[in-house]
Amino acid sequence: LIQVQDKLEEAELITNFIHHLQAERALIYGYVYSQGLNFGKRLENQQEMTNEAVIKLDNFQEKKKITIKEIRQFDKWQEYRNQATTLKLDTAGFDILSISLLESLSSRVNQLANDVD
């Protein structure tokens, strides 16, 4: 039962992280395409929420002594955040990273669901 609860908690934390990544991704594009005129404050707030979501995942990993390798890709996300801030976003690279990160996290959630069955 504890193992099932751990898997459910992990899935919940990952889906929360996915939600925040998607919201941040949309705001990054809005900010860049508006040449920095729109979405600046919302993007900052969203980045804080995304950071909080990844911190919760990191804490869960430490507490449960597991590795969620998929979130390592988030380190590269910061590079694209910096590019967006200067309005010099490599959109192709950001698309590739975004899709890869979201797909790998979604796949992990699916695997957790299968493990619970």
C-alpha positions as CSV (number, residue, x, y, z in Angstrom):
1,L,0.0,0.0,0.0
2,I,2.8,2.4,0.8
3,Q,4.4,1.7,-2.5
4,V,1.1,2.5,-4.3
5,Q,0.9,5.8,-2.3
6,D,4.4,6.7,-3.3
7,K,3.7,6.1,-7.0
8,L,0.5,8.2,-6.8
9,E,2.4,11.0,-5.0
10,E,5.2,10.9,-7.6
11,A,2.6,10.9,-10.4
12,E,0.9,13.9,-8.8
13,L,4.1,15.8,-8.5
14,I,5.1,15.1,-12.0
15,T,1.8,16.1,-13.5
16,N,1.9,19.3,-11.5
17,F,5.4,20.0,-12.9
18,I,4.1,19.2,-16.4
19,H,1.3,21.7,-15.9
20,H,3.7,24.5,-14.9
21,L,6.1,23.7,-17.7
22,Q,3.3,24.0,-20.3
23,A,2.1,27.3,-18.8
24,E,5.6,28.7,-18.7
25,R,6.3,27.6,-22.3
26,A,3.2,29.4,-23.5
27,L,4.2,32.6,-21.6
28,I,7.7,32.4,-23.0
29,Y,6.4,32.4,-26.5
30,G,4.0,35.2,-25.8
31,Y,6.7,37.3,-24.2
32,V,9.2,36.7,-27.0
33,Y,6.7,37.2,-29.9
34,S,5.4,40.4,-28.3
35,Q,9.0,41.6,-28.2
36,G,8.8,41.8,-24.4
37,L,5.8,44.0,-24.3
38,N,3.4,41.5,-22.9
39,F,3.4,38.7,-20.3
40,G,6.6,39.8,-18.5
41,K,5.2,39.7,-15.0
42,R,3.0,36.7,-15.6
43,L,6.1,34.9,-16.9
44,E,8.1,35.8,-13.8
45,N,5.3,34.5,-11.6
46,Q,5.0,31.3,-13.6
47,Q,8.7,30.7,-13.5
48,E,8.6,30.8,-9.7
49,M,5.7,28.3,-9.7
50,T,7.7,26.0,-12.1
51,N,10.7,26.3,-9.9
52,E,8.6,25.4,-6.8
53,A,7.2,22.3,-8.7
54,V,10.7,21.1,-9.5
55,I,11.9,21.7,-6.0
56,K,9.0,19.5,-4.7
57,L,10.1,16.8,-7.1
58,D,13.7,17.1,-6.0
59,N,12.6,16.8,-2.3
60,F,10.5,13.8,-3.1
61,Q,13.5,12.1,-4.8
62,E,15.7,12.7,-1.8
63,K,13.0,11.6,0.7
64,K,12.3,8.4,-1.3
65,K,15.9,7.8,-2.4
66,I,14.9,7.5,-6.0
67,T,16.1,9.2,-9.2
68,I,13.6,10.8,-11.6
69,K,16.1,11.1,-14.5
70,E,13.6,12.8,-16.7
71,I,13.8,16.0,-14.7
72,R,17.5,16.4,-15.4
73,Q,16.5,17.9,-18.8
74,F,15.1,20.9,-16.8
75,D,18.6,22.1,-16.3
76,K,18.7,23.1,-20.0
77,W,15.4,24.9,-19.6
78,Q,17.2,27.7,-17.8
79,E,19.3,28.4,-20.8
80,Y,16.1,29.0,-22.8
81,R,14.7,31.1,-20.1
82,N,17.8,33.3,-20.4
83,Q,17.4,33.5,-24.1
84,A,13.8,34.5,-23.8
85,T,14.7,37.3,-21.3
86,T,17.0,38.8,-24.0
87,L,14.4,38.1,-26.7
88,K,16.8,35.9,-28.5
89,L,15.1,32.5,-28.1
90,D,16.2,29.6,-30.2
91,T,12.7,28.5,-30.9
92,A,13.7,25.3,-32.7
93,G,15.9,24.2,-29.8
94,F,13.3,25.2,-27.2
95,D,10.6,23.2,-29.1
96,I,12.8,20.1,-29.2
97,L,13.6,20.4,-25.5
98,S,10.0,21.2,-24.5
99,I,8.6,18.2,-26.4
100,S,11.3,15.9,-25.2
101,L,10.8,16.9,-21.6
102,L,7.1,16.8,-21.7
103,E,7.0,13.5,-23.5
104,S,9.5,11.8,-21.1
105,L,7.6,13.1,-18.0
106,S,4.3,11.9,-19.5
107,S,5.8,8.6,-20.2
108,R,6.9,8.2,-16.6
109,V,3.4,9.0,-15.4
110,N,2.0,6.4,-17.7
111,Q,4.6,3.9,-16.4
112,L,3.6,4.7,-12.8
113,A,0.0,4.1,-13.7
114,N,0.8,0.8,-15.2
115,D,2.9,-0.2,-12.1
116,V,-0.1,0.5,-9.9
117,D,-2.4,-1.8,-11.8
